[in-house]
Amino acid sequence: MTTEAEPATDLEPVAEFRERARIWLRDNLPPAPPPEGDSYSEEAWNRARRLQRILYDGGFAGICFPVEYGGRGLTPAHQRAFTEESAPYEMPVLLNVPTLAICAASLLDLGTEEQKRAHLPAVLRGDEILVQFLSEPQGGSDLAGLTTRAERDGDRWILNGSKIWSSGAYAADYGLCLARTNWEVPKHRGLTMFLVPVHAEGVTVQRIKQVTGSTEFCQEFFDDVALPDDALLGEVDAGWDAASRLLNHERATLGGISPYTSGARPHLGGEADQLLKLARATGQLGDPRTREDIGEAHAMNVVRDQLIDHVTAAIASGALPPSAGSITRLFSAENAWLQTDMAMRIAGPSGATYTPGDPADTEKVGLDYLFRAAWSLAGGSTEMARNVISERVLGMPREYAADRDVPFNQVEKGRR
């Protein structure tokens, strides 16, 4: 039974907070279940909402969000302590990305006081799920070249166009949508961010089936969707600044440095302890090559964790800009590739042809391998991460772009 925790303050020592969290978690949350079934089913989302409400009622939701918006107003060190203590328990990790760590964090940066008070407490209670409406079917990595448009119509805006690769949009309540509002200025200067109700008239959400069988990703179609003026997130035609803040939060999340995620890190495929179980299950633990792979995987995870700590501290102190989150995002992607490849090598043929009777630890190896390419793209491609690091962290010259400073309606576009 959930019980109300004593209010926490900025002055509460981390050690005391950890002990209080340990007791509360033991008394209020069920043990983490083994992974099974569709982790993105309607029941999984409803379960995540209920667990989030338990955290909120217990005083452990939004640990790093301000108190005035329903959070606890504590530090990343408090959040890390809670995450470590919560590892054995079932947590609403579905809500970490993109709702809490990306969208709610962006709303905290960009929203009006009314927007923050209306939506952030609802998110922290589990009443609202947020999603990103950024990428477009023909856009590739050129986010600023988008063509979904929002046109002023009196005291409202009319939204038309399409977005794609929106994780969990079918279960969401609102989407942060980047649209073009000015076609007569260069592409980065004519964008505006909107907060769009997913179930508004004119919004159609279609799920996309991936090669792994998952239908997490969606495509959305906007047909004359009417939005009030208070749906604006940030200033008109200043959407690129808003998107840049959102992308900083996304890279920080995927790189493991966001202070807004709670619960275990998402499964990346082939983590070192899983490789050890896999080697035992397949009888290869005594093989020198396999042991070398496991040692390398462990060393890479140690480097990743140290890099996360270093970059997090440097951004917090101002020694590095927020865009430095691309460093950990890039390393985490490359580490996930390496460890997924190692898992497939250890699993051998059963990684691709798993059937009942094969070692249970090989069941997900093939699916993880099929999903491997996603780590090249999630949070922006790794090529874009390298550009961000070179230009915004190291101060190197920007790449040449033929459409720079050209009004968007004069930019030559390929045939459809």
N, C-alpha and C positions, 0 to 999 in steps of 0.2 A: 504494500500500500504506500503510495507516494505521500511523503510528509514535507511540509514547508521547511526549507533550510533557513538558518539564521542569515540575515543579510550580510553580504561580504562588502568589504571596503578596500580601497587601494592600499591601505596600510596593513591588511592581513598578511602575515608572513606566508610565503609559499609553502613551507613545511606544514604549517597548521592547516592551510587550505587543502593540501594533499591528504592529510589525515581525515579531515572532515569529508572530503570527496570519497575517500576509500570506504568509510562507514556508510555513507549515503548510497553509493553504488551497490554495495553488498545488500542493503536492505530494500532497494527499490527497482533494480533492473535485473532481468533474467540473464542467465549465461548466454554467451554468443552461440547461436546454433551453427551446425555445419552448413556450408554453402550447398544449396539444393534448389532445383526448380528455376523458374524465371525470376531473376533478381530485379526485373523491371516491370513486374506484373502490377495490376491495379491493387492487389492485396499488399504487395511489397511497399507501394507508395503510401497506402492507408496506414500500414504498420509504422512506417517512418514518421508519419504525422503524429500518431499516438505517442510514440517514444519521445518525439520532440516536445510534446506537451508535458510529459512526465519530467523531462529535464527542466522545462520552464517553471513548472509548479514547484520543483525542488530547489530552484535558484542556481541551476548549472547550465542554463542556455545562454548563448551569446556572451561568453565569458569576457571577450575583449570588445564587445559593443558597449556604447555609453549607457549609463543607467537610465537617462531620460528617455531612451528609446527601447527600454525593456531588457537591456543587457546588464552585465555585472560591473563593467568599468574597470576590469582588472588587466593584468599584463600578459604578454605572450608566455612568460614563465609560468604563470598560473594555468594558462591553457595547456601548455606542454605537460604539466603535472597531472591535470585532469585526463588528458588523452592517454598518458601512460597507465594511470590507474583504471581507466575504462576498458583497456584491451581485452579482459576476459568476459566482457558483458556485451549484450546486444545494444547497438547504438544506431541512431538514425543517419547512417553515413550517406544514404541516398541524397540527403539534403545538403551535404557539404558542397557539392559541385553540380550545377553552378549556383544554386540558390544562395547559400550563406557566404561562401568565400569569394564569389565573383559579383553576383548581382546585388546582394544586400550590401556588400562592401562598397560597390559603386554608388548605390543609392545613398549611402551614408556620406559619400564625398560630394555628390551632385544634387541631391534632392533639396527641395524647399523644406522649411520646417514642417509645413502641413503634410508633405509627402512622407517625410521620415516618421512622423508620429502616426500616420495612417498605416504605413506598410511594415516598418521594421518590427514593432511589437507583434504584428500578425505573423510575420515570418518566424520570429523566435518562438511563438506559441505553436507553430506547425499549421497555422490556419491558411497560410499562403505559400505557394511554391513559385519561384521566379525562374525565368529561362532567358537565354540570349537569342535575339533575332539579328544576326550580323551577316553571316556568309550568304552568298547568292549562287544560284545554279551555274551561272556563267562567269562568276567573279574570280575564281581561283584565289590566289593570295592577295589580290589587289582590292582590299576592302574599301578603300576610298573611291574606287571606280564603280560603286554600286548604283543601281538604277531604280530600286524601289523608291517611290516618290510620295511625298506628303504635300498637298496643296492647300493653301489657306482658302477657307470658305466662310466668310463672316467671322464669327467667334469660335469656329471649329476648324479642324484639319481633316482632309480626306486622304486616306492612305490606300495606295495600290501597289502591287508588286508581289514578289515571292522571296522567301528565305529558305535556307536549307542547312542540314547538319545540326539542327537544334536539339541538344540532348534533353530528353524528357519533356518535350513541349506538350505531348498528349496529356500529361498529368499536371501541367502548370496552370497557374491562375493569371499571371502577368508575364509579359515579355519585354525586355529592354530592346527596342527596335531602332536601328539606325536607318534613316531615310534621307533622300535628297530633297531639299527645300529650295535650292537656288541653282539653276543650270547655267547661269551667266558668269560664274566665277570659277576659278580653278577647283578641281574636284575635292580637295581637302577643306575648302572654305564654304561649301554649300550644303553641309550635312547637319542634321538635327536629330537628337535622341528623343525617343518617345517611350512612355510607359503604356503598353498596349494590353488591354484585357484579352486573354486568350480566347474567351468564350463570347466575345463581342460579335454582333451581327456582321457578316462579311468575312470572318476569319475561318479558314478551313485548314485543319491539321491532318496531314497524311503521314503514317509511319513508314519507315524504310527498312526493309529486311536486309541485314548484312550477311556476308558469307558465313559468319559464325552462327547465324540463326537469330541473333538479337535484333529487336526492333526498337532499340533505344532512340535512334536518330529519327528526326522528322523533317518534312518539308511543309512550309506554311504558304498559304495563298491569301492575299489581302485584296478584297474586291469592294471598293468604295466604303472602307471602314471609317466611320465618323469618330473622331477623337476630340474631346474638349481641350481648351487651352491649358488646363491644369494637368494634361497628360505630358506636357513638355518636361524633359529632364535636362536641366541646364538651359542655355540660351539658344535662341534660333540661330541657325547657321554656325554654331560653335560645337557641332556634334563630333568633330574630329578630336577635340580636346576631351570630350566626354568618353569617346571610344578609347582614346589612349589611356585614360585612367582605368577603364574597364579591362583593357588588355594587360596593363601592369598587374592588376589583381589576378587575372587568369594565368599569367606566366608565373607569378609568385605561388599560386595554388599548385600548378603542375610541377613546379620546381621544389615544392615542399616547404616553402617559407611563409605561407599565409598564416596569420594569427587567428583566422576566423573558422578554420576547420576544427571539428571535434570528433574524436574517435579515431580508429585505426586508419592509417594511410590506405588509399585504394590499392587493390591488388594490381601489381605491374607485370606479373608473369615471371616465374623463375627466381624468386627471392632465395637467398642463400640457404635459409633453413629448409625451404621446400626442396631445394636441390639435394640436400642431405637425405631427406626422407625418400626422395625419388631414387637416389643411388642405393639405399638400403633395399627398397622394394624391388629393384631390378637386379640385385645381387652384384652391383658394380662398385661397392664402397671400397674394396681392396684394390681396384684398378688405379695405377699411378696417374694416368691422364685424367680420370674422373676426379680424383682427389685434388689435382692441380686446378681443375675447373672450379671446384667448390671453394678452394682457397682464394682464387682470383675473384670469384663472385663476392665472397665475404669482404675482401679488401676493397672492392669497388663500392660496396655499401658503406663501409667505414669512411671512405673518401667522400661519398655523397653526403653523409650525415655531417661530417666536418665542414664541408662546403656550405651546406644549408646554414649551419650555425654562424659561419664567418660572414656570409652574404647578408643574413638577417641582421646581424649586429652592425654591419657596415651601413646598411640602408637606414637602420634606426638612428645611427649617430650622424648621418649626413655625409659620411665618407664616400658612399656610393649613391647614385641616383636610383629611384624606384625601378627604372628600366633594367637595373642589374639583376632583377629576377630572371631575366632571360638566360643568365649564366647557369643557374640551377635548373631551369627548365630544359636547357640543351643537354646538360650532363645527365639529368634524370632520364631523358629519352634515350641517350646512347647507352646508359647503364641497363635500361629495360630491354633494349635490343640484345645486348650481350648476354644477359641472363636468360632471356627467352630462347636464344639460340643454344645456350648450354643445356637448358632443360630438354630441348628437342634431341640434342646429341645423346644425353644420358638415357632418355626414354627409348630411343631407337625406333624400330618399326611400330611399336604399340602407341607411340605418340601420334601417329597418323591413322592407325587402323584399330584404335581401342575397341575391344569387345568385352562383354562380361567374362570374367575369368582372368583378364589381364590385371596386373597390379593396379589397385585403385588410384594410386598417386599419379598414374599416367593419363588419367581420364581427361583432364583439362589441358594437358600440354599442347595438344594439337590445336585446340581453340585459341589458346593464348598465342600460339605461333601465327595463326591466321590473323589475329588482331594486332600483330606486331607493328604493321605499318601505321596504325593509328597514332603511335607515339612520335611519328615523324610529323604529324599534322595537328594534333590536339594543342590548343593554345597558340595556334599559328605554327607554320612549318618550321622545321629546324633551320632551313635556309634563312627564313625571316629572323629567327632568333640570332643567327650569326650577324645579320645586318644590323640588328638593334645593338648588339654588343659592340660592333666595330664603330658605329656612328654615334650612339648615344652614351656609351660607357667609355670607349677609348678615344672618342673625338676625331675619328678618321673621316675623310671626305665622303659625302653621300654618293651613291650610285647615280649615273646619268639616267634621266627619265625624259622621254620625248614630250610628255604631256605636262611637264612641270610649268606652272604659271600660265597655262593655256585655259581659257574658259571651257567648262566641261561640254557645253553644247557645240564647241568647235573641235573637240578631240575626235580624230578619226577612229572609227570602231570597225572591228571585223564583221563580216556577214554572219547572220544567224543561220 
